[in-house]
C-alpha cells in the first residue's frame, strides 16, 4: 500500500524551488560578472536568498542583489557580500580614484558638481545636481571605485517645484511613457513621490522609479507598487 505524504511533497517542492532559485541566480551572476562570480555564494531558503562572498567593487555587490531580486520566487535578499581589495589602498589614494571615476564617467556632464572623499573605505559625496536621478548616478559611479566599501551621498538638488506643479509634470511623464500606468498613481508630498497601484511586469518597477527620478524637483521615490495578477488586474 502506498501512502501520500502531503507535508513531504510540499517540503520537496520547496527544496526544488530553492535549488532552482540558486541555480538561476548563479547562472545570471556568471553572465554578468564572469570570472569574479566564483567568489559569490548563493543560498535560498523558502525564497529568502542569502548572498555571501567577496568583491572588490561596491557596484558589483549592489548588482548581485539586483540580479537576485529579478529571479522568480525570490521574496527577500540578504546581501552579506564583503568589499575586499587585496593589499588595500590608502584613503588618499581611494579619494583620488573616486574623483577620477566621477570625472571620467560617461555621465560626467550630469555630475560635474559632485566630488567625494574617502575615509576608512567609506566615500562621502558632496555637491549639487539637477535631479534625483543624477544623484543616484553619482552614487552608482562612486560605487565603481575599487576598494570603496559604501557610499554616503549628501548631494543637494538645485531644482525645486511646488507639489502641484510637480504632480502635473509626473502625470505628464507617466502618460507619455510606454508603460501601462492605468492602475498606477503617484502621490507627491514636499517633493517626495509615493508610487501605488499595480504594474504589469517586473521591469516596470525599476523603469518607473528611474523615470520619476529624472524629473526636476523629485527628491525621493517611494515604490509601493505591486505585481498585477494575470486575469484579475489585482494582486
C-alpha positions, 0 to 999 in steps of 0.5 A: 500500500502506498501512502501520500505524504502531503507535508513531504511533497510540499517540503520537496517542492520547496527544496526544488524551488530553492535549488532552482532559485540558486541555480538561476541566480548563479547562472545570471551572476556568471553572465554578468560578472564572469570570472569574479562570480566564483567568489559569490555564494548563493543560498535560498531558503523558502525564497529568502536568498542569502548572498555571501562572498567577496568583491572588490567593487561596491557596484558589483555587490549592489548588482548581485542583489539586483540580479537576485531580486529579478529571479522568480520566487525570490521574496527577500535578499540578504546581501552579506557580500564583503568589499575586499581589495587585496593589499588595500589602498590608502584613503588618499589614494581611494579619494583620488580614484573616486574623483577620477571615476566621477570625472571620467564617467560617461555621465560626467556632464550630469555630475560635474558638481559632485566630488567625494572623499574617502575615509576608512573605505567609506566615500562621502559625496558632496555637491549639487545636481539637477535631479534625483536621478543624477544623484543616484548616478553619482552614487552608482559611479562612486560605487565603481571605485575599487576598494570603496566599501559604501557610499554616503551621498549628501548631494543637494538638488538645485531644482525645486517645484511646488507639489502641484506643479510637480504632480502635473509634470509626473502625470505628464511623464507617466502618460507619455511613457510606454508603460501601462500606468492605468492602475498606477498613481503617484502621490507627491508630498514636499517633493517626495513621490509615493508610487501605488497601484499595480504594474504589469511586469517586473521591469516596470518597477525599476523603469518607473522609479528611474523615470520619476527620478529624472524629473526636476524637483523629485527628491525621493521615490517611494515604490509601493507598487505591486505585481498585477495578477494575470486575469484579475488586474489585482494582486 
